[in-house]
C-alpha cells in the first residue's frame, strides 16, 4: 500500500468517516511576504443583485471544484519555492486565499482586507501611499474577467501587482487603466484569432455568434465580429446570452434567436460566454429542440462542470474549443490527494488552528465552509483536464520579481529592506520567469505568449472527455483524423450561405451579407487574381486570358507570316505567275522579229511583260512583319507596274478600234500619231498620272506600322494602317480608267476571218481585271484585318494571271506549237508575200524599216 493511501487511511480512522475536514484552514500560511489570492471556491445559486437594497453578502452555497484546485496550485507553488533554493533563498513566502463566489460584491471584501495595514484589519487613508505597507505584497487572481475589471482598477490605484490566472478579456491589456495587472493566460484576442483560423480551415463562413451578457462575453463577441469580418466570415445571427437571473424579455429574445438559428442554414455557433451563461443557453437549446450544431467554445466554459454535466448536452452536436497549453504537472493530482488526506488528520488540523488565529474570518466570514465537507470524488473528475498551471505560474512570476527586487543570488538575498508593492511592480514589467521549467515572459501589456490545444468533446456515458485534435501557436495545426463529428452521417458539417465558387469565378454579393452571393465567370481578357476577389481583374494591354482564367498570358505578335498555309499557297501562285511572265518575255524576245510579236507591239510587249513580272514580285512586300519601308512601298510597287502594262494594252486596243471601226484614211492618219516615241509618251503619261496619285497617297496619308492590342483576343496585331480609304481607292483610278478604255475599244470589234482576234484577248483580259478588283472590294472589307495583305496578294496575282492567260499565253502557244500561223497575213492582215499589210505599222517605225 502506498504512503499516500496509508496517510489517508490513518486520517480517516483517526477522524471518523464523514467528519468535517480542515481544508479551508490550509488556504492561509504565514511568511515574510504574503500573497493574496482570489478564487471561485463557491458559486451563488441564481443570484440576482438587481434588487439588492443593503450592502450584505450574497448566499454562496454551491461548491466549485475548479476554484479549489486553482487555490491548491498556488499553495503547491509557494511550498515548492519555500523548500527550494533557486528563488528567495532564506526567505519564506506566505499566502492568504479567499473566495470570490464569482461575484464582484464578494470579491471586494477580501480585496479591502489585502489593502489593510500589515497586522491590522484597517485600511488607512493617506494622501500619499508611497510608504504604505499593505498586508499582501501582490494578489493572485481572480479568474473571472468580470471580477478582474473591478479589482484591476482598485489595485491599480495603489500599484499593487495583480496576476490573474484566467481573466482573458482584451480590455485588461490597457496599461493606462490597469497599470499593475498581469496574467499568465493569453489575451482573448489570441483565442479569437485561433477560432477564426479554425473556421477558415473548415471553410465555415456562415456562422452564428453568441456571447454572455457580461464584460467577458461582450468583449469577446466584439473581437470575434471584427476579426471574422476581416477574413470574410459572415455572422448570420448575433446576440447576447443572459445570465442565470434573466428577465422574461431576455429569455424570449434568446429563445427567438435560437429558433432563427434552427431555421437557417447555419451549422456552426461560436459561443463566447462564461460557464453560467453557457449553461443557461444550452438549457434553452435543449428545451427548444435545437438541431445538432458545431459549437466553437471559448475557454471559459469548454471544461466547465456546469455545462458538461447538463442533462441532454449529448444532443447538442459537436463541441470544439481552444484550451490554454501549459507545462504538464503530473504531480499535481498526488498533491491534491495529499492535501485532502492532511485535511482529514486531526493532528494536522490542530496545528493549523494554533498557527492561525483566524482574524480574517471574523471580518469576511468563513473562507470556504463547503470545502470542509468534500470527498476526493468531488474533485477527481476535474483533475484530468484542469488548467492548474496558470495559477501555479502566477506565483512563480511574483517570486521571480521579488527575487530580482531583493537582488537575491544562490547564497541569499542581500537587500533586507522591506519591499513595498509598487517597488515590486517595477520589476514585473517585461519579466522572464520559469515555472516548472517552462520559460515565460510578460510583454509590455502584461500578457504572456502561450499556445492553445484544440479540444474535442468525446462522449462516454453521461459526461464528455476532452480529446486533443490540434494546436494553435500563431497558426493552426489540425489532426483531422482524430475528429469525430456528432452529425447524423458522421460527415464534416458544411456551414456556408452559398457554395464555393469554382476557379475563375468571382462572387457577386446578394443581400446584406458578403457570404451570400452568385458566382460569376471572369470573361476573356480578365482573371481572378486571388480567392477573395469580388471583381475580375482586367489583363494588361500586352496580355490576354481565356474565360474563367486565374492568370494572364503574354500576347504573341500576329502578322501575315511566311509559313502560314495561305501565304504558301499564294507563293505557289506567285511562282506560277512570275514563271509564266518571264517565260513569255523570253519567248517574245527570241521571236522579236516575228509578225506575232510585231502585232503585239514589239518592244511595248516586252515592257508590258516586264511590268507584269514586277507586279508579281511586288506581292513579296506583304508577308512577314510589316516595316515602315514595306508599308510605304506596297501600293506604288503594285499599281505602277500594272499601269505600265495596261497602258500598252490600251495602245493595242486603240489600234484595233481604228482599224475595224474607222475609215481607212482616218485610221492611217490617226495611227501615225500613235507610233514610235508618241506611243511611249502615252505610256509615260499614264505612269506619271499613277505616280502622282501614289505620291499624294504617300505624302498626304502615309500608311504606318501600328500595333493593335484589341482586334485579336490572344495576339497583338502588327499591320500597315491605312489612314484614308478614299486615297487608297483613288490609287486604283488610273488603272481602272485604262482598263475601261481598253475594254470599250475592243468590246464591239468584230473579228475578221483568217485573222488573229487580238480584240477578244484584250476584252477577256479587261474582264478578268474588273472581276478581280471588283470582287476585291467586298472581300477586302469583310476579311479580318490580319489577312487583308493576303487578299491584296491574291487579287494582284489573279489580275496578272488573267492578263497573261488571255493576252500572252495564247500567242506563246502559237509560237511554240503552231509556228505556221506566225505569218503577216494572220497577224498583220497583209497579202501573201507582203510583210507589211494593213496592219504592218503596229510595230512602230522599226517595223516599217524592216519590211521595206
C-alpha positions, 0 to 999 in steps of 0.5 A: 500500500502506498504512503499516500493511501496509508496517510489517508487511511490513518486520517480517516480512522483517526477522524471518523468517516464523514467528519468535517475536514480542515481544508479551508484552514490550509488556504492561509500560511504565514511568511515574510511576504504574503500573497493574496489570492482570489478564487471561485471556491463557491458559486451563488445559486441564481443570484440576482443583485438587481434588487439588492437594497443593503450592502450584505453578502450574497448566499454562496452555497454551491461548491466549485471544484475548479476554484479549489484546485486553482487555490491548491496550485498556488499553495503547491507553488509557494511550498515548492519555492519555500523548500527550494533554493533557486528563488528567495533563498532564506526567505519564506513566502506566505499566502492568504486565499479567499473566495470570490463566489464569482461575484464582484460584491464578494470579491471586494471584501477580501480585496479591502482586507489585502489593502489593510495595514500589515497586522491590522484589519484597517485600511488607512487613508493617506494622501500619499501611499508611497510608504504604505505597507499593505498586508499582501505584497501582490494578489493572485487572481481572480479568474473571472474577467468580470471580477478582474475589471473591478479589482484591476482598477482598485489595485491599480490605484495603489500599484499593487501587482495583480496576476490573474490566472484566467481573466482573458478579456482584451480590455485588461491589456490597457496599461493606462487603466490597469497599470499593475495587472498581469496574467499568465493566460493569453489575451482573448484576442489570441483565442479569437484569432485561433477560432477564426483560423479554425473556421477558415480551415473548415471553410465555415463562413456562415456562422452564428455568434453568441456571447454572455451578457457580461464584460467577458462575453461582450468583449469577446463577441466584439473581437470575434465580429471584427476579426471574422469580418476581416477574413470574410466570415459572415455572422448570420445571427448575433446576440447576447446570452443572459445570465442565470437571473434573466428577465422574461424579455431576455429569455424570449429574445434568446429563445427567438434567436435560437429558433432563427438559428434552427431555421437557417442554414447555419451549422456552426455557433461560436459561443463566447460566454462564461460557464453560467451563461453557457449553461443557461443557453444550452438549457434553452437549446435543449428545451427548444429542440435545437438541431445538432450544431458545431459549437466553437467554445471559448475557454471559459466554459469548454471544461466547465462542470456546469455545462458538461454535466447538463442533462441532454448536452449529448444532443447538442452536436459537436463541441470544439474549443481552444484550451490554454497549453501549459507545462504538464504537472503530473504531480499535481493530482498526488498533491491534491490527494495529499492535501485532502488526506492532511485535511482529514488528520486531526493532528494536522488540523490542530496545528493549523488552528494554533498557527492561525488565529483566524482574524480574517474570518471574523471580518469576511466570514468563513473562507470556504465552509463547503470545502470542509465537507468534500470527498476526493470524488468531488474533485477527481473528475476535474483533475484530468483536464484542469488548467492548474498551471496558470495559477501555479505560474502566477506565483512563480512570476511574483517570486521571480520579481521579488527575487530580482527586487531583493537582488537575491543570488544562490547564497541569499538575498542581500537587500533586507529592506522591506519591499513595498508593492509598487517597488515590486511592480517595477520589476514585473514589467517585461519579466522572464520567469520559469515555472516548472521549467517552462520559460515565460515572459510578460510583454509590455501589456502584461500578457504572456505568449502561450499556445492553445490545444484544440479540444474535442468533446468525446462522449462516454456515458453521461459526461464528455472527455476532452480529446486533443485534435490540434494546436494553435501557436500563431497558426493552426495545426489540425489532426483531422483524423482524430475528429469525430463529428456528432452529425447524423452521417458522421460527415464534416458539417458544411456551414456556408450561405452559398457554395464555393465558387469554382476557379475563375469565378468571382462572387457577386454579393446578394443581400446584406451579407458578403457570404451570400452571393452568385458566382460569376465567370471572369470573361476573356481578357480578365482573371481572378487574381486571388480567392477573395476577389469580388471583381475580375481583374482586367489583363494588361494591354500586352496580355490576354486570358481565356474565360474563367482564367486565374492568370494572364498570358503574354500576347504573341505578335500576329502578322501575315507570316511566311509559313502560314498555309495561305501565304504558301499557297499564294507563293505557289501562285506567285511562282506560277505567275512570275514563271509564266511572265518571264517565260513569255518575255523570253519567248517574245524576245527570241521571236522579236522579229516575228509578225506575232510579236510585231502585232503585239507591239514589239518592244511595248510587249516586252515592257508590258511583260516586264511590268507584269513580272514586277507586279508579281514580285511586288506581292513579296512586300506583304508577308512577314512583319510589316516595316515602315519601308514595306508599308510605304512601298506596297501600293506604288510597287503594285499599281505602277507596274500594272499601269505600265502594262495596261497602258500598252494594252490600251495602245493595242486596243486603240489600234484595233478600234481604228482599224475595224471601226474607222475609215481607212484614211482616218485610221492611217492618219490617226495611227501615225500619231500613235507610233514610235516615241508618241506611243511611249509618251502615252505610256509615260503619261499614264505612269506619271498620272499613277505616280502622282496619285501614289505620291499624294497617297504617300505624302498626304496619308502615309500608311504606318506600322501600328500595333493593335492590342484589341482586334485579336483576343490572344495576339497583338496585331502588327499591320500597315494602317491605312489612314484614308480609304478614299486615297487608297481607292483613288490609287486604283483610278488610273488603272481602272480608267485604262482598263475601261478604255481598253475594254470599250475599244475592243468590246464591239470589234468584230473579228475578221476571218483568217485573222488573229482576234487580238480584240477578244484577248484584250476584252477577256483580259479587261474582264478578268481585271474588273472581276478581280478588283471588283470582287476585291472590294467586298472581300477586302472589307469583310476579311479580318484585318490580319489577312487583308495583305493576303487578299491584296496578294491574291487579287494582284496575282489573279489580275496578272494571271488573267492578263497573261492567260488571255493576252500572252499565253495564247500567242506563246502557244502559237509560237511554240506549237503552231509556228505556221500561223506566225505569218503577216497575213494572220497577224498583220492582215497583209497579202501573201508575200507582203510583210507589211499589210494593213496592219504592218505599222503596229510595230512602230517605225522599226517595223516599217524599216524592216519590211521595206 
